[in-house]
Amino acid sequence: MAMKQKPVNLALQGGGAHGAFTWGVLDYLLEDGRLKIAGVSGTSAGAMNAVALADGMTRAGPDGARAALDAFWRSMSESVRHTPLQRTPVDRITGNWGLENNPFYHFMNALTGVASPYQLNPLNINPLRDLVAESIDFDMVRRCTAFELFVSATNVETGRVKVFPREELTVDMVMASACLPHLYHAVEIDGVPYWDGGYMGNPALFPFYGKTGTDDIVVIQINPIERKGAPRTAQDIQNRMNEISFNASLLKELRAIDFVDRLIEQGKLSPGHYRPVKVHLIENEATIRAMGASSKMNVEWAFLTRLRDIGRETAAGWIDRCFDRIGEESTVDLRAMFQGIGAEHQG
């Protein structure tokens, strides 16, 4: 007798090429088959993984979703195969996946620090948009009924998160979710400019509530929360600022979940109206942190498949450890995660 699938929501972070780790996690979970995806919330690279997943799922179920994810990341790698944004020969020999020794990488960073994309790219040419439009059939995405799908972007004018639902999704909405303002023009949708969703929802968890039939949320994390020591170089400082800002919204939502769970436990909220959210986390922070922030720009196929394989291995270990607890309780101790934050705040 086949084991009954357990429904979960998947929260997919953004993080450039490191999104290939999420590809690997999804690939393994689809192959394993013990979980049923009830909802997906994605931002930036997480949004791209999400629409590839929905496209393939609509075409041919889990196997179609795995094929669509593979095809998307192959296209991503092929698109920059002949650009100067490559690892140096020394980095290839030493096994360094970062681009910090590439002069063009530093040139581009310096250039975007003094000139806006409106000055550097007045015609708003965006090869990434073309790649996503060619790789993903958004008619298939909008028709996906296998799970709920939410993509987040940041409203430039209000600073608030905007969540685009599956039935309305377009390539521009996904590009809005991935719009880093120092690299791309703001993406206008219905006259409103949007930037990367990571600033206000990386990814947003609240769209799941009451919409998917399950209170289990699996966060697939690719942005390191903790990094020891103070960065010293200008680039390292900027990279750490980005990591902190891109994790801030997620940490706030997780803290709110913990707060509500405490009130339910204390009997201050009615269990009939409020249900504890069960949180799970798939991450390999130590491995990804060691790769460095510049490797987020490296879409070399060997690197993407390395991240995919790490994602698969991490997902395999996680589901074997945690499957029995899914649907029953959180497998992340949120209180331990936030222990000491109040003391730091008071200090």
C-alpha positions as CSV (number, residue, x, y, z in Angstrom):
1,M,0.0,0.0,0.0
2,A,1.4,3.4,-1.0
3,M,2.3,5.8,1.7
4,K,-0.1,8.8,1.9
5,Q,1.6,12.0,0.9
6,K,1.9,14.8,3.4
7,P,1.0,18.3,2.2
8,V,3.4,21.2,2.7
9,N,4.0,24.7,1.5
10,L,7.4,25.6,0.0
11,A,9.0,29.0,0.6
12,L,11.8,29.6,-1.9
13,Q,14.4,32.3,-1.3
14,G,16.2,34.3,-3.9
15,G,19.9,34.4,-4.2
16,G,21.1,34.4,-7.8
17,A,22.9,31.3,-9.0
18,H,22.6,29.8,-5.5
19,G,19.0,29.2,-6.5
20,A,20.4,26.0,-8.1
21,F,20.6,24.6,-4.5
22,T,16.8,25.1,-4.4
23,W,16.6,23.3,-7.8
24,G,18.3,20.3,-6.2
25,V,16.0,20.3,-3.2
26,L,12.9,20.4,-5.4
27,D,14.3,17.8,-7.7
28,Y,14.8,15.4,-4.8
29,L,11.5,16.1,-3.1
30,L,9.7,15.5,-6.5
31,E,11.6,12.2,-7.0
32,D,11.1,11.1,-3.4
33,G,7.3,11.6,-3.6
34,R,6.5,11.6,0.1
35,L,5.5,15.2,0.2
36,K,2.6,16.9,-1.7
37,I,3.3,20.5,-2.7
38,A,0.2,22.5,-1.6
39,G,1.6,26.0,-2.1
40,V,4.8,27.7,-3.3
41,S,5.9,31.2,-2.5
42,G,9.0,32.4,-4.4
43,T,11.1,35.5,-4.7
44,S,13.7,36.4,-7.3
45,A,15.6,33.1,-8.2
46,G,13.0,31.4,-6.0
47,A,10.2,32.8,-8.2
48,M,12.0,31.5,-11.3
49,N,12.2,28.0,-9.7
50,A,8.6,28.3,-8.8
51,V,7.3,29.1,-12.3
52,A,9.5,26.4,-13.8
53,L,8.0,24.0,-11.3
54,A,4.5,25.1,-12.2
55,D,5.1,25.0,-15.9
56,G,6.5,21.4,-15.8
57,M,3.9,20.2,-13.3
58,T,1.1,21.3,-15.6
59,R,2.7,19.6,-18.6
60,A,3.6,16.2,-17.1
61,G,3.3,16.0,-13.3
62,P,6.4,15.6,-11.0
63,D,8.6,14.2,-13.8
64,G,7.6,17.2,-16.0
65,A,8.5,19.6,-13.2
66,R,11.9,18.0,-12.8
67,A,12.6,18.2,-16.5
68,A,11.4,21.9,-16.6
69,L,13.7,22.9,-13.8
70,D,16.7,21.1,-15.4
71,A,15.9,22.8,-18.8
72,F,15.6,26.3,-17.1
73,W,19.0,26.1,-15.4
74,R,20.7,24.7,-18.5
75,S,19.3,27.7,-20.4
76,M,20.6,30.0,-17.7
77,S,24.1,28.5,-18.0
78,E,24.1,28.6,-21.8
79,S,23.1,32.2,-21.9
80,V,26.4,33.5,-20.3
81,R,28.7,30.8,-21.6
82,H,30.7,33.3,-23.7
83,T,30.6,36.4,-21.5
84,P,33.6,37.7,-19.6
85,L,31.9,37.0,-16.3
86,Q,33.8,33.7,-15.7
87,R,36.1,32.2,-13.2
88,T,39.8,32.7,-13.7
89,P,42.0,29.7,-14.7
90,V,43.6,29.8,-11.2
91,D,40.2,29.6,-9.6
92,R,39.3,26.7,-11.8
93,I,42.5,24.9,-10.7
94,T,42.0,25.6,-7.0
95,G,38.2,24.9,-7.0
96,N,37.1,28.4,-6.0
97,W,33.6,29.0,-7.3
98,G,33.6,32.7,-6.7
99,L,34.3,35.5,-9.2
100,E,36.2,37.8,-6.8
101,N,39.4,37.4,-8.8
102,N,37.7,38.3,-12.1
103,P,38.6,41.9,-13.2
104,F,35.4,42.3,-15.1
105,Y,33.3,41.4,-12.0
106,H,35.1,44.3,-10.1
107,F,34.7,46.6,-13.1
108,M,31.0,46.0,-13.2
109,N,30.6,46.5,-9.4
110,A,32.5,49.8,-9.6
111,L,30.5,51.0,-12.6
112,T,27.1,50.2,-11.0
113,G,28.3,52.0,-7.9
114,V,28.6,55.4,-9.7
115,A,26.0,55.1,-12.6
116,S,22.4,53.8,-12.6
117,P,21.0,51.2,-15.0
118,Y,19.1,54.1,-16.6
119,Q,22.4,55.7,-17.6
120,L,24.3,52.4,-18.4
121,N,21.4,50.8,-20.2
122,P,19.0,53.5,-21.5
123,L,17.2,51.1,-23.8
124,N,16.5,48.7,-20.9
125,I,17.9,45.6,-22.7
126,N,17.5,42.6,-20.4
127,P,18.7,39.3,-21.7
128,L,17.5,37.6,-18.5
129,R,13.9,38.6,-19.3
130,D,14.3,37.1,-22.8
131,L,15.6,33.9,-21.3
132,V,12.8,33.5,-18.8
133,A,10.2,34.3,-21.5
134,E,11.7,31.7,-23.8
135,S,12.2,29.0,-21.1
136,I,8.8,29.3,-19.3
137,D,5.3,28.9,-20.8
138,F,3.3,31.3,-18.6
139,D,0.0,29.9,-20.0
140,M,1.0,26.6,-18.4
141,V,1.9,28.4,-15.2
142,R,-1.4,30.2,-15.0
143,R,-3.2,26.9,-15.6
144,C,-1.4,25.1,-12.9
145,T,-3.9,23.6,-10.4
146,A,-1.5,21.3,-8.6
147,F,-0.6,24.0,-6.0
148,E,-1.2,27.6,-5.1
149,L,1.6,29.9,-6.3
150,F,2.7,33.3,-5.1
151,V,5.5,35.6,-6.4
152,S,6.6,38.6,-4.4
153,A,8.0,42.0,-5.5
154,T,8.6,45.3,-3.7
155,N,6.5,48.3,-4.6
156,V,9.1,51.1,-5.1
157,E,6.7,53.8,-4.3
158,T,5.2,52.5,-1.1
159,G,8.0,50.1,0.1
160,R,5.4,47.4,0.6
161,V,5.4,43.8,-0.6
162,K,3.2,43.0,-3.6
163,V,2.2,39.4,-4.0
164,F,1.2,38.3,-7.5
165,P,-1.0,35.2,-7.6
166,R,-0.6,32.3,-10.1
167,E,-3.7,33.0,-12.2
168,E,-2.3,36.5,-13.1
169,L,1.4,35.7,-13.4
170,T,3.4,37.1,-16.3
171,V,7.1,37.2,-17.2
172,D,7.2,40.9,-16.1
173,M,5.9,39.9,-12.6
174,V,8.7,37.4,-12.3
175,M,11.2,39.9,-13.5
176,A,9.9,42.4,-11.0
177,S,10.5,39.9,-8.3
178,A,14.1,39.6,-9.5
179,C,14.8,43.3,-10.2
180,L,18.0,44.4,-8.4
181,P,17.8,48.2,-8.7
182,H,21.5,48.7,-9.3
183,L,21.4,46.3,-12.3
184,Y,18.0,46.8,-13.9
185,H,15.3,49.4,-14.5
186,A,12.4,49.1,-12.2
187,V,9.7,46.8,-13.7
188,E,6.5,48.7,-14.3
189,I,3.2,46.7,-13.9
190,D,0.0,48.6,-14.4
191,G,2.0,51.8,-14.0
192,V,3.6,50.8,-10.7
193,P,7.4,50.4,-10.5
194,Y,8.7,47.3,-8.7
195,W,12.1,46.1,-7.4
196,D,13.3,42.8,-6.1
197,G,10.9,41.1,-3.7
198,G,13.8,40.2,-1.4
199,Y,13.7,43.6,0.3
200,M,10.2,43.0,1.7
201,G,9.5,39.2,1.4
202,N,12.3,36.7,0.8
203,P,10.0,34.9,0.5
204,A,6.6,36.0,1.8
205,L,5.0,33.4,4.1
206,F,1.6,35.2,4.8
207,P,0.0,34.3,1.5
208,F,-0.1,30.7,2.6
209,Y,-2.4,31.3,5.6
210,G,-5.8,29.8,5.0
211,K,-5.2,29.3,1.3
212,T,-3.5,25.9,0.9
213,G,-5.1,23.5,3.4
214,T,-1.9,22.9,5.3
215,D,-0.1,24.8,8.2
216,D,3.3,23.2,7.3
217,I,5.8,25.6,5.7
218,V,9.2,24.4,4.5
219,V,11.6,27.2,4.0
220,I,14.4,26.5,1.5
221,Q,17.1,28.9,2.6
222,I,20.0,30.0,0.5
223,N,20.9,33.3,2.1
224,P,23.2,32.8,5.1
225,I,21.7,34.3,8.3
226,E,24.9,34.2,10.3
227,R,28.4,35.2,9.2
228,K,31.1,35.5,11.8
229,G,33.3,38.6,12.0
230,A,33.0,42.1,10.6
231,P,33.6,42.4,6.8
232,R,36.5,44.7,5.9
233,T,36.4,45.4,2.2
234,A,33.8,47.6,0.5
235,Q,32.5,44.6,-1.5
236,D,32.3,42.4,1.6
237,I,30.5,45.1,3.5
238,Q,27.9,45.5,0.7
239,N,27.5,41.8,0.4
240,R,26.8,41.4,4.1
241,M,24.4,44.3,4.1
242,N,22.5,42.6,1.3
243,E,22.4,39.3,3.2
244,I,21.0,41.0,6.3
245,S,18.4,43.0,4.4
246,F,17.3,40.1,2.3
247,N,16.8,37.9,5.4
248,A,15.1,40.6,7.5
249,S,11.6,40.1,6.3
250,L,11.7,36.3,6.6
251,L,13.0,36.6,10.1
252,K,10.2,39.0,11.1
253,E,7.6,36.6,9.8
254,L,9.1,33.7,11.6
255,R,9.3,35.7,14.8
256,A,5.6,36.6,14.4
257,I,4.8,32.9,13.9
258,D,6.6,32.1,17.2
259,F,4.8,34.9,19.0
260,V,1.3,33.6,17.9
261,D,2.3,30.1,18.8
262,R,3.2,31.3,22.3
263,L,-0.1,33.0,22.7
264,I,-2.0,29.9,21.7
265,E,0.1,27.8,24.2
266,Q,-0.7,30.3,26.9
267,G,-4.4,30.2,26.1
268,K,-4.6,33.8,25.1
269,L,-5.7,33.0,21.6
270,S,-8.5,30.5,20.8
271,P,-7.2,27.3,19.1
272,G,-10.5,27.3,17.2
273,H,-9.6,30.5,15.4
274,Y,-5.8,30.3,15.4
275,R,-3.7,27.3,14.5
276,P,0.0,26.9,15.1
277,V,2.1,27.2,12.0
278,K,4.6,24.3,11.7
279,V,7.9,25.5,10.3
280,H,10.6,23.4,8.7
281,L,13.9,24.5,7.2
282,I,16.1,23.0,4.5
283,E,19.5,24.6,4.4
284,N,23.2,24.0,4.1
285,E,24.4,27.3,5.3
286,A,27.9,26.3,6.1
287,T,28.6,25.0,2.6
288,I,26.9,27.9,0.8
289,R,28.4,30.5,3.0
290,A,31.9,29.2,2.2
291,M,31.3,29.8,-1.5
292,G,31.2,33.5,-1.1
293,A,28.7,36.2,-2.3
294,S,30.4,36.6,-5.7
295,S,29.5,33.1,-6.6
296,K,25.9,34.2,-6.8
297,M,26.9,35.6,-10.3
298,N,28.5,32.3,-11.4
299,V,26.1,30.3,-13.6
300,E,28.8,28.0,-15.0
301,W,27.1,24.6,-15.5
302,A,29.6,22.8,-13.3
303,F,28.8,25.1,-10.4
304,L,25.0,24.9,-11.0
305,T,25.1,21.1,-11.0
306,R,27.3,21.1,-7.9
307,L,24.8,23.3,-6.1
308,R,22.0,21.0,-7.4
309,D,23.7,17.9,-6.0
310,I,24.3,19.6,-2.6
311,G,20.6,20.5,-2.6
312,R,19.6,16.9,-3.4
313,E,21.8,15.6,-0.6
314,T,20.6,18.1,1.9
315,A,16.9,17.4,1.0
316,A,17.5,13.6,1.3
317,G,19.0,14.0,4.8
318,W,16.3,16.4,5.9
319,I,13.3,14.4,4.8
320,D,14.7,11.2,6.3
321,R,15.1,12.9,9.6
322,C,11.9,15.0,9.7
323,F,9.2,13.2,7.7
324,D,7.5,11.6,10.6
325,R,7.2,15.0,12.4
326,I,5.7,16.9,9.3
327,G,2.1,17.6,10.0
328,E,2.6,17.1,13.7
329,E,5.1,19.8,14.9
330,S,7.7,22.2,13.7
331,T,11.1,20.8,13.1
332,V,12.7,24.2,13.6
333,D,13.0,25.6,17.2
334,L,12.1,29.2,16.5
335,R,12.6,30.2,20.1
336,A,16.2,28.9,20.1
337,M,16.7,30.7,16.8
338,F,15.6,34.0,18.3
339,Q,17.1,33.5,21.7
340,G,19.1,36.6,22.7
341,I,17.6,39.0,20.1
342,G,15.6,40.8,22.8
343,A,18.7,41.2,24.9
344,E,20.6,42.6,21.9
345,H,17.8,45.0,21.1
346,Q,17.8,46.3,24.7
347,G,21.5,46.7,24.7
